[in-house]
């Protein structure tokens, strides 16, 4: 004969199965809606969102996807510190990504706090005005009745309300300032400190944004020729100035488009809304400008020698991920190096 516990388990099993199936279906629907593949990281993230719809992660996702925007790998990485119970998505995530996740979480909390404080301020202000008006009305109606104690208490309440309003005003201002600092931190996390250009993270983000918008994208990968020789011969300080100079030329020549320092001596250029031939003309103008300059050492005015860059340029295919477009352009860059450098190969 089955025990009561066994009978209970048998009775509860169908209900638990239905709940588990509903959660499974919700996770699948979430992944499908966000166009995310069912890999372990995405599934764990979707499970966390769907299993706790009132939790911090779910609320952060609701904020990020407001207006029909889909999540990207970048978004999941930025929220990585909140995936799982006590661990990040991956122990190999760079420190910058972890910091970015903290910034994203904190900004959501600050925005919620600011909205809450604003609502409290509004309600408190209304309460204060209503209370003051009521006090005047009651006092007028009481005529000659001694209302000294009542007026004293009311006055004290109004004073406390005004103090609370002042404190809320200060808290609101602090929240506004903190939001500004967080925005600055987010921008710094996406900017290369040496050249002042956007960095690799910013490049990946803007590529994803343009891809979702259905933009015509061309991607170029550029690399300074013989850059190691510059560093070895003149030192890294001179090498840094060369990086800055070439970044400036690319930024100026391609000002209507997006230029980023990808890493080391590599730059990427994203062209939006133009065909590959037009992108080739713009990038070749930058290449010729760099090659025609006569760079000199700041300390001695001695010539630095010829400085050039090579590049590979591709037209991104519809729906092609940034990593795939970059890989194709990078192969063309290597071909340009093999062809003698100071040239641009397009496909």
PATOR-766822 format. One record per residue (C-alpha): residue in three letters; x, y, z. Coordinates in steps of 0.25 Angstrom, whole numbers. Layout:
<recs>
REC,res,u,v,w
REC,ALA,X,Y,Z
...
</recs>
This chain:
<recs>
REC,res,u,v,w
REC,UNK,0,0,0
REC,UNK,5,14,-4
REC,UNK,9,23,8
REC,UNK,3,37,9
REC,UNK,15,43,4
REC,UNK,15,34,-8
REC,UNK,1,37,-11
REC,UNK,4,52,-9
REC,UNK,15,51,-19
REC,UNK,6,44,-29
REC,UNK,-5,54,-28
REC,UNK,5,66,-29
REC,UNK,13,60,-41
REC,UNK,3,64,-52
REC,UNK,3,79,-47
REC,UNK,18,79,-46
REC,UNK,19,74,-60
REC,UNK,10,84,-65
REC,UNK,17,96,-58
REC,UNK,30,90,-63
REC,UNK,25,89,-77
REC,UNK,20,104,-77
REC,UNK,33,109,-72
REC,UNK,40,101,-83
REC,UNK,31,107,-93
REC,UNK,33,121,-88
REC,UNK,48,119,-89
REC,UNK,47,114,-103
REC,UNK,37,126,-107
REC,UNK,47,136,-101
REC,UNK,59,131,-108
REC,UNK,51,131,-121
REC,UNK,46,145,-119
REC,UNK,60,150,-116
REC,UNK,66,142,-128
REC,UNK,76,135,-118
REC,UNK,81,121,-121
REC,UNK,78,110,-110
REC,UNK,93,110,-105
REC,UNK,95,108,-90
REC,UNK,98,122,-87
REC,UNK,85,127,-94
REC,UNK,77,116,-88
REC,UNK,81,119,-74
REC,UNK,79,134,-76
REC,UNK,65,131,-82
REC,UNK,62,122,-71
REC,UNK,66,133,-60
REC,UNK,57,143,-67
REC,UNK,45,134,-69
REC,UNK,45,127,-56
REC,UNK,46,140,-48
REC,UNK,38,150,-56
REC,UNK,38,160,-45
REC,UNK,53,159,-42
REC,UNK,64,168,-45
REC,UNK,68,161,-58
REC,UNK,54,161,-64
REC,UNK,52,176,-60
REC,UNK,66,179,-67
REC,UNK,62,171,-79
REC,UNK,48,179,-80
REC,UNK,56,192,-79
REC,UNK,66,188,-90
REC,UNK,55,182,-100
REC,UNK,45,193,-98
REC,UNK,40,197,-112
REC,UNK,42,184,-118
REC,UNK,57,184,-118
REC,UNK,63,170,-117
REC,UNK,74,166,-108
REC,UNK,88,163,-113
REC,UNK,100,155,-108
REC,UNK,105,168,-103
REC,UNK,93,171,-95
REC,UNK,94,157,-88
REC,UNK,109,159,-86
REC,UNK,106,173,-79
REC,UNK,96,166,-70
REC,UNK,105,154,-68
REC,UNK,107,157,-53
REC,UNK,92,154,-51
REC,UNK,92,141,-58
REC,UNK,91,129,-50
REC,UNK,90,129,-35
REC,UNK,104,134,-30
REC,UNK,113,133,-43
REC,UNK,115,140,-56
REC,UNK,112,135,-69
REC,UNK,127,131,-71
REC,UNK,139,133,-63
REC,UNK,147,137,-75
REC,UNK,139,150,-77
REC,UNK,148,162,-77
REC,UNK,148,171,-65
REC,UNK,143,182,-74
REC,UNK,131,173,-77
REC,UNK,128,171,-63
REC,UNK,129,186,-60
REC,UNK,120,189,-71
REC,UNK,110,179,-65
REC,UNK,111,186,-52
REC,UNK,109,200,-59
REC,UNK,96,194,-66
REC,UNK,90,189,-53
REC,UNK,93,201,-45
REC,UNK,88,210,-56
REC,UNK,74,203,-56
REC,UNK,74,204,-41
REC,UNK,77,219,-41
REC,UNK,66,222,-52
REC,UNK,56,214,-43
REC,UNK,60,222,-31
REC,UNK,59,235,-38
REC,UNK,45,232,-43
REC,UNK,41,228,-29
REC,UNK,47,240,-22
REC,UNK,40,249,-33
REC,UNK,27,242,-30
REC,UNK,29,244,-15
REC,UNK,32,259,-16
REC,UNK,20,261,-24
REC,UNK,11,254,-14
REC,UNK,18,261,-2
REC,UNK,16,275,-9
REC,UNK,2,272,-12
REC,UNK,-1,268,3
REC,UNK,6,280,8
REC,UNK,-2,289,0
REC,UNK,-15,282,4
REC,UNK,-12,282,18
REC,UNK,-8,296,19
REC,UNK,-21,300,12
REC,UNK,-29,291,21
REC,UNK,-23,297,33
REC,UNK,-27,311,29
REC,UNK,-41,307,26
REC,UNK,-43,300,40
REC,UNK,-37,312,47
REC,UNK,-46,321,40
REC,UNK,-58,313,43
REC,UNK,-54,311,58
REC,UNK,-56,326,60
REC,UNK,-53,330,74
REC,UNK,-51,315,79
REC,UNK,-37,314,84
REC,UNK,-29,306,74
REC,UNK,-15,309,78
REC,UNK,-11,295,81
REC,UNK,-17,290,67
REC,UNK,-10,301,60
REC,UNK,3,298,67
REC,UNK,2,283,63
REC,UNK,-2,287,49
REC,UNK,10,296,47
REC,UNK,19,286,52
REC,UNK,14,276,42
REC,UNK,16,286,31
REC,UNK,30,289,35
REC,UNK,33,274,35
REC,UNK,27,273,21
REC,UNK,36,284,16
REC,UNK,48,278,22
REC,UNK,44,265,15
REC,UNK,42,272,2
REC,UNK,56,278,3
REC,UNK,63,265,6
REC,UNK,55,259,-6
REC,UNK,60,270,-15
REC,UNK,74,268,-11
REC,UNK,73,253,-13
REC,UNK,67,255,-27
REC,UNK,79,264,-30
REC,UNK,88,254,-25
REC,UNK,81,243,-34
REC,UNK,82,252,-46
REC,UNK,97,254,-44
REC,UNK,99,240,-42
REC,UNK,92,236,-55
REC,UNK,101,246,-62
REC,UNK,114,240,-56
REC,UNK,108,226,-60
REC,UNK,106,231,-74
REC,UNK,120,236,-74
REC,UNK,126,223,-69
REC,UNK,118,216,-80
REC,UNK,124,225,-90
REC,UNK,138,223,-85
REC,UNK,136,208,-85
REC,UNK,134,209,-100
REC,UNK,145,219,-103
REC,UNK,160,216,-106
REC,UNK,168,225,-96
REC,UNK,180,227,-106
REC,UNK,173,231,-119
REC,UNK,160,236,-113
REC,UNK,153,227,-123
REC,UNK,142,217,-120
REC,UNK,147,204,-116
REC,UNK,144,189,-120
REC,UNK,132,188,-111
REC,UNK,126,201,-117
REC,UNK,129,195,-131
REC,UNK,122,182,-128
REC,UNK,110,190,-122
REC,UNK,108,200,-134
REC,UNK,109,188,-143
REC,UNK,98,181,-136
REC,UNK,90,193,-136
REC,UNK,91,196,-151
REC,UNK,89,181,-154
REC,UNK,76,181,-147
REC,UNK,72,194,-154
REC,UNK,74,188,-167
REC,UNK,85,197,-171
REC,UNK,95,195,-183
REC,UNK,108,193,-176
REC,UNK,122,192,-181
REC,UNK,134,188,-172
REC,UNK,148,191,-173
REC,UNK,160,186,-165
REC,UNK,172,194,-165
REC,UNK,186,192,-160
REC,UNK,198,201,-159
REC,UNK,210,195,-167
REC,UNK,223,191,-160
REC,UNK,217,197,-147
REC,UNK,226,188,-139
REC,UNK,238,194,-145
REC,UNK,234,208,-141
REC,UNK,233,203,-127
REC,UNK,246,196,-127
REC,UNK,253,207,-133
REC,UNK,247,220,-127
REC,UNK,240,215,-115
REC,UNK,226,213,-111
REC,UNK,223,227,-108
REC,UNK,226,230,-123
REC,UNK,218,218,-126
REC,UNK,206,224,-118
REC,UNK,207,237,-126
REC,UNK,207,230,-139
REC,UNK,194,222,-135
REC,UNK,188,235,-130
REC,UNK,192,242,-144
REC,UNK,186,231,-152
REC,UNK,173,230,-144
REC,UNK,172,245,-146
REC,UNK,173,244,-161
REC,UNK,163,232,-161
REC,UNK,153,240,-152
REC,UNK,154,252,-161
REC,UNK,153,246,-174
REC,UNK,142,236,-170
REC,UNK,135,246,-161
REC,UNK,121,243,-167
REC,UNK,123,228,-163
REC,UNK,129,220,-151
REC,UNK,143,219,-148
REC,UNK,149,211,-136
REC,UNK,162,206,-131
REC,UNK,160,190,-131
REC,UNK,173,188,-123
REC,UNK,188,189,-124
REC,UNK,191,195,-138
REC,UNK,177,191,-144
REC,UNK,166,200,-147
REC,UNK,152,197,-152
REC,UNK,143,206,-161
REC,UNK,128,204,-162
REC,UNK,121,211,-174
REC,UNK,106,212,-173
REC,UNK,97,214,-185
REC,UNK,107,214,-196
REC,UNK,112,204,-206
REC,UNK,126,197,-205
REC,UNK,131,205,-217
REC,UNK,128,218,-210
REC,UNK,134,213,-197
REC,UNK,147,209,-204
REC,UNK,148,223,-210
REC,UNK,147,229,-196
REC,UNK,157,219,-189
REC,UNK,167,221,-201
REC,UNK,167,236,-198
REC,UNK,170,233,-184
REC,UNK,181,223,-188
REC,UNK,187,233,-198
REC,UNK,187,245,-187
REC,UNK,194,236,-177
REC,UNK,205,232,-188
REC,UNK,207,246,-193
REC,UNK,210,252,-179
REC,UNK,224,253,-175
REC,UNK,225,250,-160
REC,UNK,236,255,-151
REC,UNK,241,252,-137
REC,UNK,236,263,-128
REC,UNK,248,263,-119
REC,UNK,259,265,-131
REC,UNK,250,268,-143
REC,UNK,257,256,-150
REC,UNK,249,249,-160
REC,UNK,241,237,-155
REC,UNK,241,231,-169
REC,UNK,229,226,-177
REC,UNK,217,222,-169
REC,UNK,206,215,-177
REC,UNK,194,205,-174
REC,UNK,188,194,-181
REC,UNK,173,190,-181
REC,UNK,163,180,-185
REC,UNK,149,184,-188
REC,UNK,136,176,-190
REC,UNK,121,179,-192
REC,UNK,114,172,-180
REC,UNK,104,162,-185
REC,UNK,89,163,-180
REC,UNK,88,157,-166
REC,UNK,103,155,-165
REC,UNK,109,156,-151
REC,UNK,120,166,-148
REC,UNK,130,154,-145
REC,UNK,128,148,-159
REC,UNK,129,161,-166
REC,UNK,142,165,-158
REC,UNK,147,151,-161
REC,UNK,145,153,-176
REC,UNK,151,167,-176
REC,UNK,163,162,-168
REC,UNK,166,152,-178
REC,UNK,167,163,-189
REC,UNK,176,171,-180
REC,UNK,186,160,-179
REC,UNK,185,159,-194
REC,UNK,188,174,-195
REC,UNK,200,172,-186
REC,UNK,205,160,-195
REC,UNK,203,169,-208
REC,UNK,213,179,-203
REC,UNK,206,188,-192
REC,UNK,200,202,-193
REC,UNK,188,197,-201
REC,UNK,174,193,-200
REC,UNK,167,180,-205
REC,UNK,152,180,-207
REC,UNK,143,169,-208
</recs>
